[in-house]
Amino acid sequence: MLGSFIIIYLTVTLLIGFWVSRRVKNSSDFILAGRKLPLLINTFALFALWFGSETIFGASSEFLKNGFLGVIEDPFGGALCLLLYALILARPLYRRNMLTLGDLFRDAYGSGIEKVASFFMIITFIGYIAAQLVALGILMNVVFNTTLSSGILASAVIVGMYTLSGGMWAVSITDFLQSIIIIVGLLWVFFSITDEGSLIPTVLANAPPGQFDLIPKLNPRNLLDYISAFMVLGLGSLPSQDIFQRFNAAQSEKYAVWSGYLGAALYLIIAMVPLFIALSIKTIYPESSISDSQKVIPQIIMEHASLPVQALLFGALISAIFSTCSGAVLAPSSLLAENIIKPLLHRHLTEKHFLWILRLSVFIMTVLAVIMALNRTNIYELVAESSILGLVSILVPMGVAVFGKKFSRTGALLSMILGFISWYTSKHIFSIDFPPHLIGLAFSILGMSIGHISDLKFKINRK
């Protein structure tokens, strides 16, 4: 019965994607929904940006282990990112009327840097999409008893098909409908698990010491780790094509800004629900011995909840993850088509031909994400590394491109390369006991400074 519900739900999702594909007439429709999204739909699109596997599976698992201090990165850092983008970046980037962030790098630094920056932005998404596919594979495993690999492959086909057909229109409309299911479903499950709220005092009373602490014990290392956790998603996702597309799909500059504020508030509030569902399950069913804490919520619901509650939970889970995954697939596909493939063709493309390239790019990105998902299955780590790549390689040159008056190609290139190499070597080769992404960010700033000074000296010498 539950499996039949899930199949019907997935079929409806695909049909919506095919239906809204009629709105896609050109590349702007496919990438930015023609910049026609009203405030309400754009708010839910931003809410759905991260409300996926890392929030429901990854963050709830970390919350059980380490309390609020274990999930500073997400959801708290995610809400911070939306807030900062609305405050600082939404207006100047909306006014530029670009299709991708790669266009920003082309305008500021030239076509060569455009391709390098686009490549770095694309690789930040592969792990992120893989995380969503792993989560969907877990759901398929729980509901249909498939292998994790089969669930990942089936989910990739579904996500790829409706994203490929309807682009940003399909992503936004399904985000809106799915977000309603997410909110209703998770709240219903929470009140069902806690006996209409009557067990909430028991859950709170039995929570481990420090479960709800928001500030760590104040010493230099704790404070450093705390700030760096906020920075992973809070700053690392600012230079993201995904967030850029969703803000720039709004009907107006004003709607773009306000959808960011509202989306941040909605995300932070609703993200608390799966955390408290996991804590309630741990308190009410202490005899549970599920080895993988990422499976706590779906497994306990399958064992103890009624069919209507199961249907709502899995409907909400699938809604959340598909919403996030579809947008995550579209973003790097847009960069691949607009900023790498299109310039390499060296000729003018009709809108019809460019739409075919965009859809081919969706297929390519889906395949790459599937390969990673089949080889790595820790959701929280996949998401964190994706954001870190943006922080250490893209944030600094993007900030200069948006707010600077003089642009250094050498500086942008050194910033991206030094930031990435220093982060990678610090984390994976030398295992330095210091947040590697802060090292990467510092070297990214250093690279931009060196390049700027070098270009300035070169110009002076030429004179």
C-alpha positions, 0 to 999 in steps of 0.5 A: 500500500505504501509502495503504491502511494510512493509510485503514484507520487513519483508519477505525478511529479514527472507529469508536473515536469512535463506539463510545465515544460510547455512554458519553456520557450528559451534559455531564460525560461529553462534557467531562470523561469523567465524571471517571472516567479511571484513572491510566494513561489520564490520563497518556497523555492528558496526554502526548498534549496537545502531542505533535503537529505542533509536536513532530514537525514544528515542533520537529524543524525548529527543532532542526536550525537552532538545536539545543536552544536553539531548542526551549526553548519546546517540548518543554522548556517544555511539560514544565515546564507539566505539572509546574507545573500538577500542583504548583500548580493540579491540586488546587485546580481539581480540588476545584472540580468545574467543567466549564470554566475559564470557570466559574472566572471566573464564580464569581470575577468574574461572568457578564460577565467569564466571557464575555470570558475565555472569548472570549480562551481560545477564540481561543487555540485557533484557531491551535493547531488550525490548526497540527495541521490544517496538519501533517495536510495535510502528511502527506496531501500526502506520502502521497497527493500531495494538495494541502495544502488538500485534506489540511487539509479531509479531516483536519478532517472526520475530527477533527471527526466523532470528537470530535463523537461521543464528546467527552472519552471519544473523545479519551482512549481514542484518545489512549491507543491512539495514544500506544502507536503513537507511542512504538513507531513513533518508536522503531522508526523511529529505530533503523531510520534509525540501523542499530539504533543503530550510527550513533548515535556518527556522528550525535553526532560530526557534530552542529554545535557547540552542538547540545546546549547547554541554557544560552545564553551568559550575557549579559542579552539571551540570558538574557532570551530564554531565560527568555521562551522557557520562559514561552511554553508553560511559563506560557502554557498553564497557563490552558488549557481543554485542560490543565484538562479532561485533569487534571480527567478523572482518577478522583481528585485524587491521580490528577490530580496524579500523571498530571501528573508522569508525563505531563511525564516521558513527554512530555520523554523521547519528544519527544527522539526526533523531534529525534534522528530529524531530526538522524540524517536530516541526517547520514546523508542530507546530499545531501537538498535539501528546502526546507521543513525541516518536511517533512524527516522524512516526505519522507526516510522516503518515499524511503529507508525500507522499507514497514514503517518507513514504515507505522510512521512515518506511523502514529505521526505521524498518531496524534500529531497526531490526539490533539493536534488532537481535544483542542484542538477539544474544549476551546474547544468546551466554553467556547463552549457552556458559557460563551457560548452557554448563558448567552445562551439565558437558560433551563434546558437539558436535558442532551440539548439541551446535548449538541447545543449542545456538538456544534454548537460542535465543528463551529464551532471546526473550521470556524474552524480550517480557515479559519486553516489555509488561510491560515497554514502555519508550524506552530511560529509558530501554536502559539507565538502560541496559548500567548502569548495565554493568557500575556498575557490569561488567566494573571493573572486566573486566578491571582487567581481560584484563590488570591486572596481579593478579586476585582476585576471591573475588574481582571480586565477591564483585565488581559485587555484591556491584556495583549492590546493591549500584546502585539499592538501591541509585536509587530505595530505597533511591532516592539519589540526586546524579547519582546512577551509579557513586555510583555503579561504586565507590562501584564496584572499592571498592569491587575489592580493598577489595577482592584483599587486602583480598586475598593478606592477606590470602596468606601471612597468609598461608605462 
